[in-house]
Structures are given as structure tokens and as C-alpha cells.
């Protein structure tokens, strides 16, 4: 059964479409069943059962495709990227330790050549900046082999290897994210189409079926219950003060004193 919400402009609550796509598809299936059996009898013309079932299938198919990409991202591309990025951060940290013996413990202009910019030796928080730094470290160690530390795996070759791994893993993430966004857009479009069709059908069913009709259950809907009428408020009696404003003497006031002036 579908949820009921009160329409402020009407005296009866109206069925609404569930927010969850799965629940909307389930309700749509019930409505489609009702249309096949009682659609003509009830005079429903907004959409046919076939139209509704097609919309349901499109929504379900697009949702499955979107969820499949999400699962692949979590199980495939993203873990590989996370591993490569972790290795990149680790190499940057090791390089700073090795280079500090040659360039000093604090930032100075000499640190600019290996790629540490911005007056500090912090590992960049942005991925693009970490990629650039790894590439700069590869060039620096290649030009200054005396600064390499093979025993700590801090070399030009290792810097180039880590940089390439991060760049390749990032490409996989970018492609995956693009596909994920496209599939999400398709899913949302199909979901809107289904909800619009289902909302229109429910609205027409509500307008055509009497509240006491036995067909409500056939459409998977709960018959709306009329709201009790509120008793009319009694009209307020006219007060003496308001009567006096209109020119009628109030109770206890003599007609003589209502003139413009008093007699001499």
C-alpha cells in the first residue's frame, strides 16, 4: 500500500509516490496489475499498463547498471589507486628525509628544484600537486645521483615508477567516475520518468474512483479517508461599543447627550 499525504487544497488525503526507487517500482507493479484488469472499467487514460511496465524496467535496468559500476569502483579501480597514492606519499616522505641531509632541515630556496614549493616541506594535500612533486623528484635525483639513497629505495628510478603508477591509477579512477556520473544521470532520468507517470496515474485513479470503491486494493492503493467537516463558528453578536460607532446610542446613554452641544 502507498503512503497517504494530505492535500491542503482538498478535503481528502491523496496517495503519493514513495521516494525510494525500489518501493516506487513495487507500487508501479501493483498499479500496472490494476490497469490491466480494471483500467478500462475505471476510465484510466493517463498511461497504459504496458507504458508503466516499460518505465519500471528502464528504471530498474539503469539502477542495476549504476550499482554495478559503484561495486566495480570499490572492488577494482579505487583500491588500486589508493595503493599507488599511498606509495607516492611514502616516497615523498622518504625523499624529504634523505634530502634534508643535503639541503637542510627547513625549507630554503634549494628545496625548490626537487619540487617543494610554497615555502614549506609539507606533502601536498592535492593529488595533482603530489603528481607534479613526484615527477620533479624523479628529475632531481636523475640530475643529482649523489643525493640518491638506494638502501632506502629513494632513487630517480623509484620516483619515476611511483609517479607512473599514480598517474595510471588516476586515469582508471577518472574513467570510472565519468562512467559512474553518466549512469547516475541515466538512472535519475529514468526514475523521474517513472515517478511522473506513476504520480499522474495515481492522481487520475484518485479522481475517478469513489472513496468506497472496491477497486482501490486492485491498484495497490489505500482508499483515502475524507476529513471530517469542522463545525461552523457562531457569528459574534454586535457589541455596544461597535453600535455606538455606527451612530446608535449605547445602552445607558440619553439621547439628549448625543447632540452636538448641551442646552443652556
Phi, psi and omega in degrees: 000148182268160180289150178248135173232151183274128175274117185297335183273352182235165182269356180239141177291152184240141178295147180231164182275132178299149179288320181293131184297320180299318179291323178296320179293320179296314178297319179300324177297319178295317180296320178297320177300317180294323179295319181298325184266317188238007183301312181293319181298320181277350179075031181279123184235356185299318179200157179268168177299321180296319178300315182293319180294324177296317179296321178296315181296320178297319180294316181293319180295316181292326177292318178298318180295319180294315180295326179296319179292322177299316180296319180294322179297317182288327184266338187243275189298315186295314177301323179295318178295316181300320179295315180296318181293324177297318178295324178296316178297319180297319180293319179299317180297316179295323179295320179298320180295317180291314183291336180298334178288339182255327188249352181106161184280339180243161184293138171213178186302332181296335181286349181292324182297316176284001172106005179270102184252174174081022175061026176206168182250021180288146174290127182304141180279337181268139182300315181301321180289326177292321176299314180298320180294318178298320179295320179293321179296322178298317179293320183294312182293329176293325180276339182230071181300338179292343180267355179288158177224081183304326180296334179257008180060035176251092182222169178296320181296318180292321178299316180295322180295314180294318179300316180296320180297318179294315181298316180293317180296323179295323177299318179298322178292317181299315179296317180296320180292322178297315179295319180298316180295320179297315181291326177294320178298317178296318179297315181295323178295316179294322180294318178297319180298316180296313183296322178296314181295316182293321179295318178296320179294316180297320178298318180291320177298318180298322182283333186263331182269131173295156182300327183267013180291139178282357184276350182304314183295330179296332179267003181075021183245153175265129180298131179293149179255131181293144177279138180296142180288140178277139179294143180291140179287140179292145179291139180285140178286152181288127182280159179297324181295316180292328178293321181295326179296330182278357177107359179268130181300135178286161182299135179088004180247125182284150180297331184293330184273002180264002179285182181290319181214170180269150179289148179281000000 
